[in-house]
Amino acid sequence: MPLGLSRRTGFAATVAALALPLVACGARAPAGVAGDAAAGQVAVTRMACGSCHVIPGAEEADGRVGPPLTGFAKRQMIAGVLANSPANLERYLRAPDAVVPGNVMPDQHLSDKQLRDITAYLFTLN
């Protein structure tokens, strides 16, 4: 880390740099998706979703436990049981085990805002 930068400042700079490509290219969630896609990109990085998933645009998101999220917006199904829609994604992310009992996707205890933002981000992944 460069001299004079605290860990917190370094982290903030990293998060800002990660959000820049999304904001710079103008990626937006489709109509009907209420969240902030740039905030969702930051959230998946902060929550270390990439430790289990490959996620384009998220730092160190090269996990192989869960499915890659590349092209998520074009998928037909979520977890093999729900039609791919923003409402169903929020439902799944809110309580994965309630949708697919026994699966390994953890309940991250996401706030309503985090659910909307992550959903918006994933729906930018074509």
Backbone as CSV, one residue per row, in Angstrom:
resi,resn,N_x,N_y,N_z,CA_x,CA_y,CA_z,C_x,C_y,C_z
1,MET,0.850,-1.165,0.000,0.000,0.000,0.000,0.901,1.234,0.000
2,PRO,0.586,2.270,-0.806,1.412,3.468,-0.848,1.478,4.129,0.520
3,LEU,2.599,4.792,0.767,2.756,5.496,2.030,1.678,6.553,2.192
4,GLY,1.208,6.724,3.427,0.220,7.759,3.712,-1.215,7.314,3.528
5,LEU,-1.460,6.138,2.994,-2.823,5.662,2.818,-3.153,4.651,3.903
6,SER,-4.248,4.861,4.559,-4.682,3.888,5.559,-5.352,2.724,4.860
7,ARG,-5.579,1.649,5.607,-6.290,0.502,5.030,-7.682,0.931,4.577
8,ARG,-8.345,1.755,5.398,-9.705,2.204,5.066,-9.699,3.011,3.773
9,THR,-8.751,3.937,3.641,-8.658,4.741,2.426,-8.355,3.841,1.235
10,GLY,-7.471,2.885,1.426,-7.155,1.956,0.343,-8.357,1.146,-0.076
11,PHE,-9.158,0.697,0.898,-10.364,-0.066,0.589,-11.367,0.799,-0.160
12,ALA,-11.562,2.033,0.308,-12.508,2.936,-0.351,-12.087,3.200,-1.787
13,ALA,-10.795,3.376,-2.010,-10.302,3.607,-3.363,-10.524,2.382,-4.239
14,THR,-10.322,1.197,-3.666,-10.544,-0.043,-4.411,-12.006,-0.184,-4.800
15,VAL,-12.910,0.062,-3.860,-14.340,-0.039,-4.146,-14.742,0.968,-5.215
16,ALA,-14.243,2.177,-5.110,-14.555,3.191,-6.118,-14.033,2.775,-7.488
17,ALA,-12.836,2.221,-7.537,-12.268,1.771,-8.807,-13.074,0.631,-9.408
18,LEU,-13.606,-0.223,-8.567,-14.418,-1.327,-9.073,-15.725,-0.834,-9.650
19,ALA,-16.311,0.169,-9.040,-17.590,0.688,-9.525,-17.412,1.507,-10.798
20,LEU,-16.233,2.066,-11.006,-15.996,2.922,-12.148,-16.289,2.262,-13.488
21,PRO,-15.828,1.024,-13.753,-16.125,0.435,-15.064,-17.624,0.313,-15.323
22,LEU,-18.386,-0.026,-14.319,-19.830,-0.157,-14.496,-20.451,1.195,-14.789
23,VAL,-20.092,2.188,-13.994,-20.649,3.517,-14.176,-20.159,4.105,-15.489
24,ALA,-18.888,3.924,-15.792,-18.300,4.509,-16.990,-18.920,3.955,-18.262
25,CYS,-19.259,2.676,-18.272,-19.821,2.108,-19.494,-21.334,2.290,-19.535
26,GLY,-21.911,2.872,-18.493,-23.335,3.161,-18.497,-24.217,1.951,-18.326
27,ALA,-23.688,0.858,-17.812,-24.504,-0.336,-17.625,-25.635,-0.030,-16.660
28,ARG,-26.814,-0.345,-17.073,-27.986,-0.131,-16.241,-28.846,-1.373,-16.273
29,ALA,-29.505,-1.578,-15.175,-30.444,-2.692,-15.124,-31.616,-2.368,-16.046
30,PRO,-32.273,-3.378,-16.575,-33.405,-3.140,-17.457,-34.565,-2.477,-16.730
31,ALA,-35.484,-1.932,-17.506,-36.685,-1.312,-16.931,-37.381,-2.309,-16.021
32,GLY,-37.899,-1.814,-14.918,-38.596,-2.676,-13.977,-37.710,-3.229,-12.873
33,VAL,-36.396,-2.976,-12.951,-35.479,-3.396,-11.903,-35.114,-2.134,-11.128
34,ALA,-35.512,-2.101,-9.865,-35.486,-0.855,-9.097,-34.148,-0.483,-8.485
35,GLY,-33.213,-1.381,-8.352,-31.993,-1.104,-7.605,-30.961,-0.294,-8.354
36,ASP,-29.873,-0.016,-7.672,-28.725,0.715,-8.191,-27.648,-0.315,-8.545
37,ALA,-27.430,-0.523,-9.836,-26.502,-1.563,-10.290,-25.074,-1.321,-9.799
38,ALA,-24.624,-0.065,-9.776,-23.270,0.229,-9.293,-23.137,-0.139,-7.820
39,ALA,-24.151,0.166,-7.023,-24.133,-0.209,-5.604,-24.181,-1.723,-5.449
40,GLY,-24.893,-2.396,-6.334,-24.945,-3.857,-6.301,-23.605,-4.475,-6.611
41,GLN,-22.860,-3.883,-7.539,-21.518,-4.374,-7.865,-20.609,-4.240,-6.647
42,VAL,-20.699,-3.135,-5.955,-19.905,-2.935,-4.736,-20.329,-3.948,-3.678
43,ALA,-21.633,-4.167,-3.540,-22.133,-5.099,-2.516,-21.626,-6.521,-2.745
44,VAL,-21.666,-7.010,-3.990,-21.200,-8.384,-4.212,-19.704,-8.514,-3.951
45,THR,-18.962,-7.422,-4.151,-17.535,-7.443,-3.836,-17.329,-7.440,-2.329
46,ARG,-17.993,-6.545,-1.640,-17.844,-6.440,-0.179,-18.291,-7.703,0.543
47,MET,-19.323,-8.345,0.034,-19.872,-9.525,0.700,-19.146,-10.800,0.289
48,ALA,-18.120,-10.662,-0.546,-17.291,-11.788,-0.978,-18.089,-12.870,-1.696
49,CYS,-19.081,-12.453,-2.468,-19.861,-13.421,-3.251,-18.964,-14.162,-4.239
50,GLY,-17.888,-13.504,-4.645,-16.947,-14.111,-5.578,-16.114,-15.229,-4.988
51,SER,-16.216,-15.460,-3.687,-15.509,-16.608,-3.133,-16.191,-17.910,-3.556
52,CYS,-17.451,-17.815,-3.969,-18.185,-18.990,-4.455,-18.553,-18.897,-5.936
53,HIS,-18.638,-17.690,-6.480,-19.102,-17.486,-7.855,-18.075,-16.724,-8.681
54,VAL,-18.040,-16.993,-9.975,-17.353,-16.124,-10.923,-18.352,-15.014,-11.234
55,ILE,-17.929,-13.760,-11.008,-18.820,-12.624,-11.218,-18.059,-11.543,-11.977
56,PRO,-18.444,-11.266,-13.217,-17.776,-10.210,-13.976,-17.884,-8.870,-13.246
57,GLY,-16.766,-8.156,-13.159,-16.758,-6.836,-12.550,-16.559,-6.827,-11.051
58,ALA,-16.533,-7.973,-10.419,-16.318,-8.041,-8.967,-14.897,-8.523,-8.706
59,GLU,-14.203,-7.817,-7.830,-12.811,-8.143,-7.522,-12.702,-9.543,-6.915
60,GLU,-11.715,-10.298,-7.383,-11.421,-11.637,-6.883,-12.645,-12.558,-6.905
61,ALA,-13.499,-12.384,-7.886,-14.712,-13.199,-7.997,-14.454,-14.353,-8.950
62,ASP,-13.748,-15.351,-8.424,-13.377,-16.488,-9.265,-13.695,-17.819,-8.578
63,GLY,-14.706,-17.798,-7.711,-15.089,-19.005,-6.986,-15.681,-20.062,-7.891
64,ARG,-15.573,-21.297,-7.457,-16.058,-22.427,-8.252,-17.068,-23.283,-7.491
65,VAL,-17.544,-22.805,-6.351,-18.524,-23.569,-5.568,-19.912,-23.423,-6.179
66,GLY,-20.313,-22.181,-6.422,-21.607,-21.908,-7.036,-21.441,-21.682,-8.529
67,PRO,-22.534,-21.546,-9.230,-22.447,-21.346,-10.680,-21.866,-19.970,-11.019
68,PRO,-21.188,-19.867,-12.161,-20.726,-18.548,-12.593,-21.940,-17.669,-12.889
69,LEU,-21.829,-16.386,-12.604,-22.961,-15.487,-12.826,-22.831,-14.689,-14.111
70,THR,-21.847,-15.032,-14.914,-21.697,-14.440,-16.237,-22.970,-14.696,-17.039
71,GLY,-23.478,-13.682,-17.693,-24.680,-13.843,-18.517,-25.944,-14.083,-17.718
72,PHE,-25.959,-13.684,-16.459,-27.097,-13.971,-15.588,-28.418,-13.461,-16.173
73,ALA,-28.418,-12.284,-16.748,-29.658,-11.678,-17.251,-30.319,-12.520,-18.341
74,LYS,-29.536,-13.336,-19.043,-30.076,-14.145,-20.142,-30.528,-15.534,-19.703
75,ARG,-30.329,-15.862,-18.443,-30.706,-17.197,-17.965,-32.211,-17.353,-17.885
76,GLN,-32.641,-18.576,-18.012,-34.063,-18.880,-17.912,-34.486,-19.168,-16.476
77,MET,-33.570,-19.735,-15.682,-33.930,-20.198,-14.334,-32.941,-19.690,-13.289
78,ILE,-33.437,-19.601,-12.068,-32.618,-19.297,-10.894,-32.608,-20.555,-10.034
79,ALA,-31.425,-21.048,-9.724,-31.246,-22.241,-8.883,-32.023,-23.445,-9.412
80,GLY,-32.325,-23.429,-10.686,-33.003,-24.560,-11.305,-34.472,-24.701,-10.963
81,VAL,-35.037,-23.764,-10.197,-36.433,-23.931,-9.768,-37.313,-22.699,-9.960
82,LEU,-36.730,-21.528,-10.132,-37.519,-20.304,-10.294,-37.251,-19.688,-11.656
83,ALA,-38.304,-19.194,-12.293,-38.107,-18.446,-13.533,-37.253,-17.224,-13.213
84,ASN,-36.342,-16.873,-14.118,-35.442,-15.757,-13.872,-36.185,-14.437,-14.046
85,SER,-36.470,-13.803,-12.933,-37.088,-12.475,-12.902,-36.519,-11.734,-11.706
86,PRO,-36.573,-10.401,-11.723,-36.076,-9.653,-10.564,-36.774,-10.051,-9.262
87,ALA,-38.064,-10.222,-9.283,-38.792,-10.587,-8.057,-38.346,-11.956,-7.545
88,ASN,-38.173,-12.909,-8.456,-37.736,-14.243,-8.033,-36.290,-14.239,-7.537
89,LEU,-35.433,-13.417,-8.150,-34.057,-13.337,-7.671,-34.037,-12.762,-6.255
90,GLU,-34.798,-11.723,-6.011,-34.863,-11.157,-4.663,-35.391,-12.199,-3.680
91,ARG,-36.403,-12.947,-4.083,-36.949,-14.009,-3.225,-35.868,-15.030,-2.879
92,TYR,-35.112,-15.455,-3.877,-34.062,-16.446,-3.663,-32.946,-15.894,-2.773
93,LEU,-32.493,-14.676,-3.065,-31.407,-14.098,-2.281,-31.828,-13.825,-0.836
94,ARG,-33.089,-13.539,-0.623,-33.593,-13.273,0.732,-33.514,-14.528,1.606
95,ALA,-33.855,-15.687,1.044,-33.880,-16.928,1.828,-33.612,-18.118,0.911
96,PRO,-32.350,-18.319,0.515,-32.028,-19.388,-0.435,-32.503,-20.772,0.006
97,ASP,-32.356,-21.088,1.282,-32.728,-22.416,1.771,-34.239,-22.636,1.750
98,ALA,-35.009,-21.575,1.822,-36.468,-21.697,1.740,-36.899,-22.042,0.317
99,VAL,-36.127,-21.581,-0.664,-36.451,-21.857,-2.069,-35.920,-23.223,-2.477
100,VAL,-34.680,-23.531,-2.092,-34.048,-24.807,-2.420,-33.510,-25.394,-1.113
101,PRO,-34.335,-26.138,-0.393,-33.898,-26.693,0.888,-32.612,-27.514,0.738
102,GLY,-31.686,-27.247,1.650,-30.439,-27.998,1.662,-29.359,-27.489,0.741
103,ASN,-29.628,-26.415,-0.026,-28.561,-25.928,-0.909,-27.477,-25.238,-0.090
104,VAL,-26.337,-24.990,-0.698,-25.213,-24.424,0.030,-25.138,-22.902,-0.041
105,MET,-26.039,-22.273,-0.769,-26.061,-20.811,-0.832,-26.449,-20.285,0.544
106,PRO,-25.563,-19.496,1.169,-25.868,-19.018,2.520,-26.865,-17.869,2.512
107,ASP,-27.598,-17.735,3.588,-28.449,-16.571,3.790,-27.530,-15.448,4.244
108,GLN,-27.410,-14.425,3.436,-26.520,-13.304,3.749,-27.218,-12.221,4.577
109,HIS,-28.492,-12.424,4.888,-29.259,-11.457,5.677,-29.202,-10.072,5.032
110,LEU,-29.537,-10.036,3.752,-29.476,-8.807,2.975,-30.627,-7.873,3.328
111,SER,-30.331,-6.587,3.339,-31.388,-5.584,3.523,-32.193,-5.493,2.225
112,ASP,-33.340,-4.844,2.291,-34.145,-4.658,1.082,-33.359,-3.896,0.017
113,LYS,-32.615,-2.874,0.433,-31.814,-2.107,-0.520,-30.733,-2.985,-1.153
114,GLN,-30.043,-3.776,-0.349,-29.021,-4.668,-0.902,-29.636,-5.648,-1.890
115,LEU,-30.809,-6.182,-1.575,-31.487,-7.101,-2.496,-31.765,-6.425,-3.832
116,ARG,-32.304,-5.212,-3.779,-32.610,-4.482,-5.026,-31.342,-4.167,-5.801
117,ASP,-30.296,-3.718,-5.095,-29.065,-3.318,-5.774,-28.345,-4.515,-6.395
118,ILE,-28.241,-5.599,-5.675,-27.589,-6.801,-6.219,-28.394,-7.344,-7.396
119,THR,-29.700,-7.346,-7.264,-30.551,-7.772,-8.378,-30.309,-6.895,-9.602
120,ALA,-30.269,-5.583,-9.408,-30.021,-4.675,-10.528,-28.683,-4.980,-11.173
121,TYR,-27.650,-5.220,-10.367,-26.329,-5.527,-10.922,-26.349,-6.828,-11.706
122,LEU,-26.912,-7.869,-11.134,-26.912,-9.154,-11.835,-27.683,-9.083,-13.147
123,PHE,-28.694,-8.225,-13.214,-29.448,-8.083,-14.455,-28.744,-7.213,-15.484
124,THR,-27.553,-6.684,-15.152,-26.736,-6.028,-16.175,-25.782,-7.016,-16.840
125,LEU,-25.661,-8.216,-16.261,-24.704,-9.202,-16.757,-25.322,-9.998,-17.903
126,ASN,-25.016,-9.542,-19.098,-25.543,-10.194,-20.292,-24.521,-11.143,-20.812
